[in-house]
Structure formats: C-alpha cells, structure tokens
Amino acid sequence: MPDPRQPDPDRDTPMPAPTWKPDPVKEPPLDELPDETPLPNPDENEEPPMHAGGGQRER
C-alpha cells in the first residue's frame, strides 16, 4: 500500500499549458448593426388590460 504522505506521481502530474487561444470577440461598427423594431411596451398601452372587464365573459 502506498504511503499517504507521499504524492502519487500518476495523480499529481501538472496539467500541460493550453495551446488553444480563443478568438477575440469582434463588435460590428455601429452603422452596421441590424435594424431592430422595438416591441411595444404593454405598460405604455392606452387600452385597458384584458382582465379589466369586470370578469364577465361574452357568450
């Protein structure tokens, strides 16, 4: 049985240095950003909420 005070040479080998480097993130220039239509904010809608009808359903 190995001595627990001695390091295990198979387990304690250091990891090799990584050779892969991630590519840096490239931000597109501001004039090339896609046109995005903003979604309407339901809090700024002038219509009453759907549940404000008094709880009565039309039949």
SESE-718436 format. One line per 8 residues: number of its first residue (from 1); their letters; for each residue x, y, z of N, C-alpha, C, O, CB. Coordinates in Angstrom, 2 decimals, always signed. Glycine has a CB too. Layout:
N
NUM	a	X,Y,Z,X,Y,Z,X,Y,Z,X,Y,Z,X,Y,Z ~ ... $
// end
This chain:
59
1	mpdprqpd	+0.85,-1.18,+0.00,+0.00,+0.00,+0.00,+0.89,+1.24,+0.00,+1.85,+1.30,+0.77,-0.96,+0.00,+1.23 ~ +0.60,+2.24,-0.85,+1.47,+3.43,-0.91,+1.34,+4.27,+0.36,+0.32,+4.27,+1.03,+1.14,+4.28,-2.14 ~ +2.40,+4.96,+0.64,+2.41,+5.84,+1.81,+1.54,+7.06,+1.51,+1.79,+7.75,+0.52,+3.88,+6.28,+2.17 ~ +0.51,+7.37,+2.32,-0.38,+8.50,+2.01,+0.31,+9.86,+2.08,-0.20,+10.84,+1.55,-1.55,+8.50,+2.96 ~ +1.47,+9.93,+2.73,+2.17,+11.21,+2.82,+2.98,+11.51,+1.56,+3.38,+12.65,+1.34,+3.09,+11.23,+4.02 ~ +3.21,+10.50,+0.75,+3.98,+10.70,-0.47,+3.02,+11.03,-1.62,+1.96,+10.41,-1.72,+4.83,+9.44,-0.81 ~ +3.36,+11.99,-2.48,+2.47,+12.31,-3.60,+2.43,+11.16,-4.60,+3.43,+10.49,-4.84,+2.92,+13.60,-4.30 ~ +1.28,+10.95,-5.17,+1.11,+9.92,-6.19,+1.59,+10.50,-7.51,+1.02,+11.48,-7.99,-0.39,+9.45,-6.29 $
9	pdrdtpmp	+2.63,+9.93,-8.12,+3.16,+10.53,-9.36,+2.18,+10.47,-10.52,+2.24,+11.31,-11.42,+4.46,+9.83,-9.76 ~ +1.27,+9.49,-10.53,+0.30,+9.42,-11.63,-0.83,+10.43,-11.46,-1.40,+10.91,-12.45,-0.28,+8.01,-11.72 ~ -1.16,+10.76,-10.23,-2.26,+11.67,-9.98,-1.82,+13.13,-9.93,-2.58,+14.01,-10.33,-2.95,+11.30,-8.69 ~ -0.65,+13.39,-9.46,-0.21,+14.76,-9.21,+0.60,+15.35,-10.36,+1.37,+16.29,-10.15,+0.60,+14.82,-7.95 ~ +0.46,+14.82,-11.57,+1.18,+15.42,-12.70,+0.50,+16.73,-13.07,-0.73,+16.79,-13.14,+1.21,+14.44,-13.92 ~ +1.27,+17.76,-13.30,+0.65,+19.05,-13.63,+0.02,+19.01,-15.02,+0.47,+18.28,-15.90,+1.68,+20.18,-13.56 ~ -1.00,+19.81,-15.19,-1.67,+19.90,-16.48,-0.75,+20.63,-17.46,-0.06,+21.57,-17.07,-3.04,+20.64,-16.36 ~ -0.73,+20.20,-18.71,+0.08,+20.94,-19.69,-0.55,+22.30,-19.99,-1.76,+22.49,-19.83,+0.23,+20.12,-21.00 $
17	aptwkpdp	+0.27,+23.21,-20.41,-0.23,+24.55,-20.73,-1.15,+24.47,-21.95,-0.86,+23.72,-22.88,+0.94,+25.54,-21.00 ~ -2.25,+25.22,-21.95,-3.15,+25.16,-23.11,-2.51,+25.83,-24.32,-1.87,+26.87,-24.22,-4.51,+25.82,-22.79 ~ -2.70,+25.20,-25.46,-2.16,+25.78,-26.70,-3.23,+26.50,-27.49,-2.92,+27.30,-28.37,-1.52,+24.70,-27.56 ~ -4.50,+26.23,-27.19,-5.61,+26.87,-27.90,-5.91,+28.21,-27.26,-6.01,+28.31,-26.04,-6.87,+25.97,-27.89 ~ -6.06,+29.22,-28.07,-6.42,+30.56,-27.57,-7.72,+30.96,-28.25,-7.84,+30.81,-29.47,-5.27,+31.62,-27.85 ~ -8.69,+31.46,-27.51,-9.96,+31.85,-28.13,-9.79,+33.08,-29.01,-8.97,+33.96,-28.73,-11.02,+32.11,-27.06 ~ -10.59,+33.13,-30.06,-10.58,+34.31,-30.92,-11.25,+35.47,-30.19,-12.26,+35.26,-29.51,-11.30,+34.03,-32.28 ~ -10.72,+36.67,-30.30,-11.37,+37.80,-29.63,-12.72,+38.09,-30.28,-12.90,+37.89,-31.48,-10.47,+39.05,-29.67 $
25	vkepplde	-13.64,+38.58,-29.48,-14.96,+38.93,-29.97,-14.85,+40.24,-30.73,-14.32,+41.23,-30.21,-16.00,+39.03,-28.81 ~ -15.37,+40.25,-31.95,-15.31,+41.46,-32.77,-16.69,+42.10,-32.80,-17.65,+41.48,-33.25,-14.81,+41.15,-34.21 ~ -16.79,+43.31,-32.33,-18.05,+44.05,-32.35,-18.23,+44.70,-33.71,-17.28,+45.29,-34.24,-18.11,+45.12,-31.21 ~ -19.43,+44.60,-34.30,-19.64,+45.28,-35.58,-19.70,+46.79,-35.36,-20.11,+47.24,-34.29,-20.93,+44.79,-36.27 ~ -19.30,+47.56,-36.34,-19.42,+49.02,-36.21,-20.89,+49.41,-36.02,-21.79,+48.69,-36.44,-18.83,+49.73,-37.44 ~ -21.11,+50.56,-35.39,-22.47,+50.98,-35.09,-23.32,+51.17,-36.34,-24.53,+50.94,-36.30,-22.45,+52.27,-34.30 ~ -22.71,+51.57,-37.45,-23.51,+51.78,-38.66,-23.87,+50.46,-39.34,-24.64,+50.47,-40.30,-22.75,+52.67,-39.63 ~ -23.34,+49.33,-38.87,-23.66,+48.04,-39.46,-24.58,+47.21,-38.58,-24.84,+46.05,-38.91,-22.39,+47.28,-39.74 $
33	lpdetplp	-25.06,+47.75,-37.48,-25.96,+46.99,-36.63,-27.29,+46.77,-37.35,-27.73,+47.64,-38.09,-26.18,+47.72,-35.28 ~ -27.93,+45.63,-37.15,-29.21,+45.38,-37.83,-30.30,+46.30,-37.28,-30.28,+46.69,-36.11,-29.63,+43.90,-37.67 ~ -31.23,+46.63,-38.16,-32.36,+47.44,-37.72,-33.29,+46.56,-36.89,-33.70,+45.49,-37.32,-33.12,+48.06,-38.94 ~ -33.60,+47.03,-35.71,-34.48,+46.28,-34.83,-35.68,+47.15,-34.50,-35.53,+48.29,-34.07,-33.75,+45.82,-33.54 ~ -36.86,+46.60,-34.70,-38.07,+47.32,-34.35,-38.36,+47.04,-32.88,-38.48,+45.88,-32.49,-39.28,+46.89,-35.26 ~ -38.46,+48.08,-32.07,-38.72,+47.82,-30.65,-40.13,+47.28,-30.44,-41.07,+47.70,-31.12,-38.52,+49.10,-29.82 ~ -40.25,+46.35,-29.53,-41.56,+45.80,-29.21,-42.35,+46.83,-28.39,-41.76,+47.55,-27.59,-41.43,+44.46,-28.44 ~ -43.66,+46.90,-28.59,-44.43,+47.86,-27.80,-44.43,+47.48,-26.32,-44.51,+46.30,-25.97,-45.88,+47.95,-28.32 $
41	npdeneep	-44.33,+48.48,-25.49,-44.34,+48.26,-24.05,-45.79,+48.18,-23.59,-46.54,+49.14,-23.76,-43.58,+49.40,-23.31 ~ -46.22,+47.05,-23.02,-47.62,+46.95,-22.60,-47.98,+47.94,-21.49,-49.16,+48.26,-21.32,-47.93,+45.54,-22.14 ~ -47.00,+48.42,-20.74,-47.30,+49.39,-19.69,-47.64,+50.76,-20.26,-48.28,+51.56,-19.59,-46.12,+49.52,-18.73 ~ -47.22,+51.03,-21.49,-47.49,+52.33,-22.11,-48.68,+52.27,-23.06,-48.97,+53.25,-23.75,-46.25,+52.82,-22.85 ~ -49.36,+51.14,-23.12,-50.50,+50.98,-24.00,-51.71,+51.71,-23.40,-51.94,+51.62,-22.19,-50.82,+49.48,-24.23 ~ -52.47,+52.42,-24.22,-53.61,+53.18,-23.71,-54.86,+52.33,-23.57,-55.83,+52.77,-22.96,-53.89,+54.36,-24.62 ~ -54.86,+51.12,-24.11,-56.02,+50.25,-23.98,-56.04,+49.65,-22.58,-54.98,+49.40,-22.00,-56.00,+49.14,-25.05 ~ -57.23,+49.40,-22.02,-57.28,+48.76,-20.70,-56.79,+47.32,-20.80,-56.91,+46.70,-21.86,-58.72,+48.80,-20.11 $
49	pmhagggq	-56.26,+46.77,-19.73,-55.81,+45.39,-19.78,-56.98,+44.45,-20.04,-58.13,+44.79,-19.76,-55.10,+45.00,-18.47 ~ -56.70,+43.28,-20.57,-57.76,+42.35,-20.94,-58.56,+41.88,-19.73,-59.75,+41.60,-19.87,-57.17,+41.15,-21.66 ~ -57.96,+41.80,-18.56,-58.67,+41.30,-17.39,-59.44,+42.41,-16.66,-60.03,+42.14,-15.61,-57.69,+40.65,-16.43 ~ -59.45,+43.63,-17.18,-60.13,+44.73,-16.50,-61.59,+44.84,-16.89,-62.23,+45.84,-16.57,-59.42,+46.04,-16.81 ~ -62.14,+43.86,-17.56,-63.53,+43.92,-18.00,-64.52,+43.51,-16.93,-65.68,+43.29,-17.24,-63.72,+43.07,-19.20 ~ -64.11,+43.38,-15.68,-65.03,+43.02,-14.61,-65.20,+41.52,-14.46,-66.06,+41.08,-13.70,-66.36,+43.66,-14.85 ~ -64.44,+40.75,-15.15,-64.53,+39.30,-15.01,-65.67,+38.69,-15.79,-65.85,+37.48,-15.72,-64.67,+38.95,-13.58 ~ -66.45,+39.46,-16.52,-67.58,+38.96,-17.31,-67.08,+38.55,-18.68,-66.34,+39.29,-19.33,-68.71,+40.03,-17.43 $
57	rer	-67.48,+37.39,-19.12,-67.12,+36.93,-20.46,-68.34,+37.07,-21.36,-69.47,+36.87,-20.92,-66.61,+35.47,-20.44 ~ -68.11,+37.41,-22.61,-69.20,+37.50,-23.58,-69.55,+36.10,-24.04,-68.67,+35.28,-24.31,-68.83,+38.40,-24.78 ~ -70.87,+35.83,-24.14,-71.29,+34.49,-24.59,-72.07,+34.58,-25.84,-72.50,+33.56,-26.37,-72.11,+33.79,-23.54 $
// end
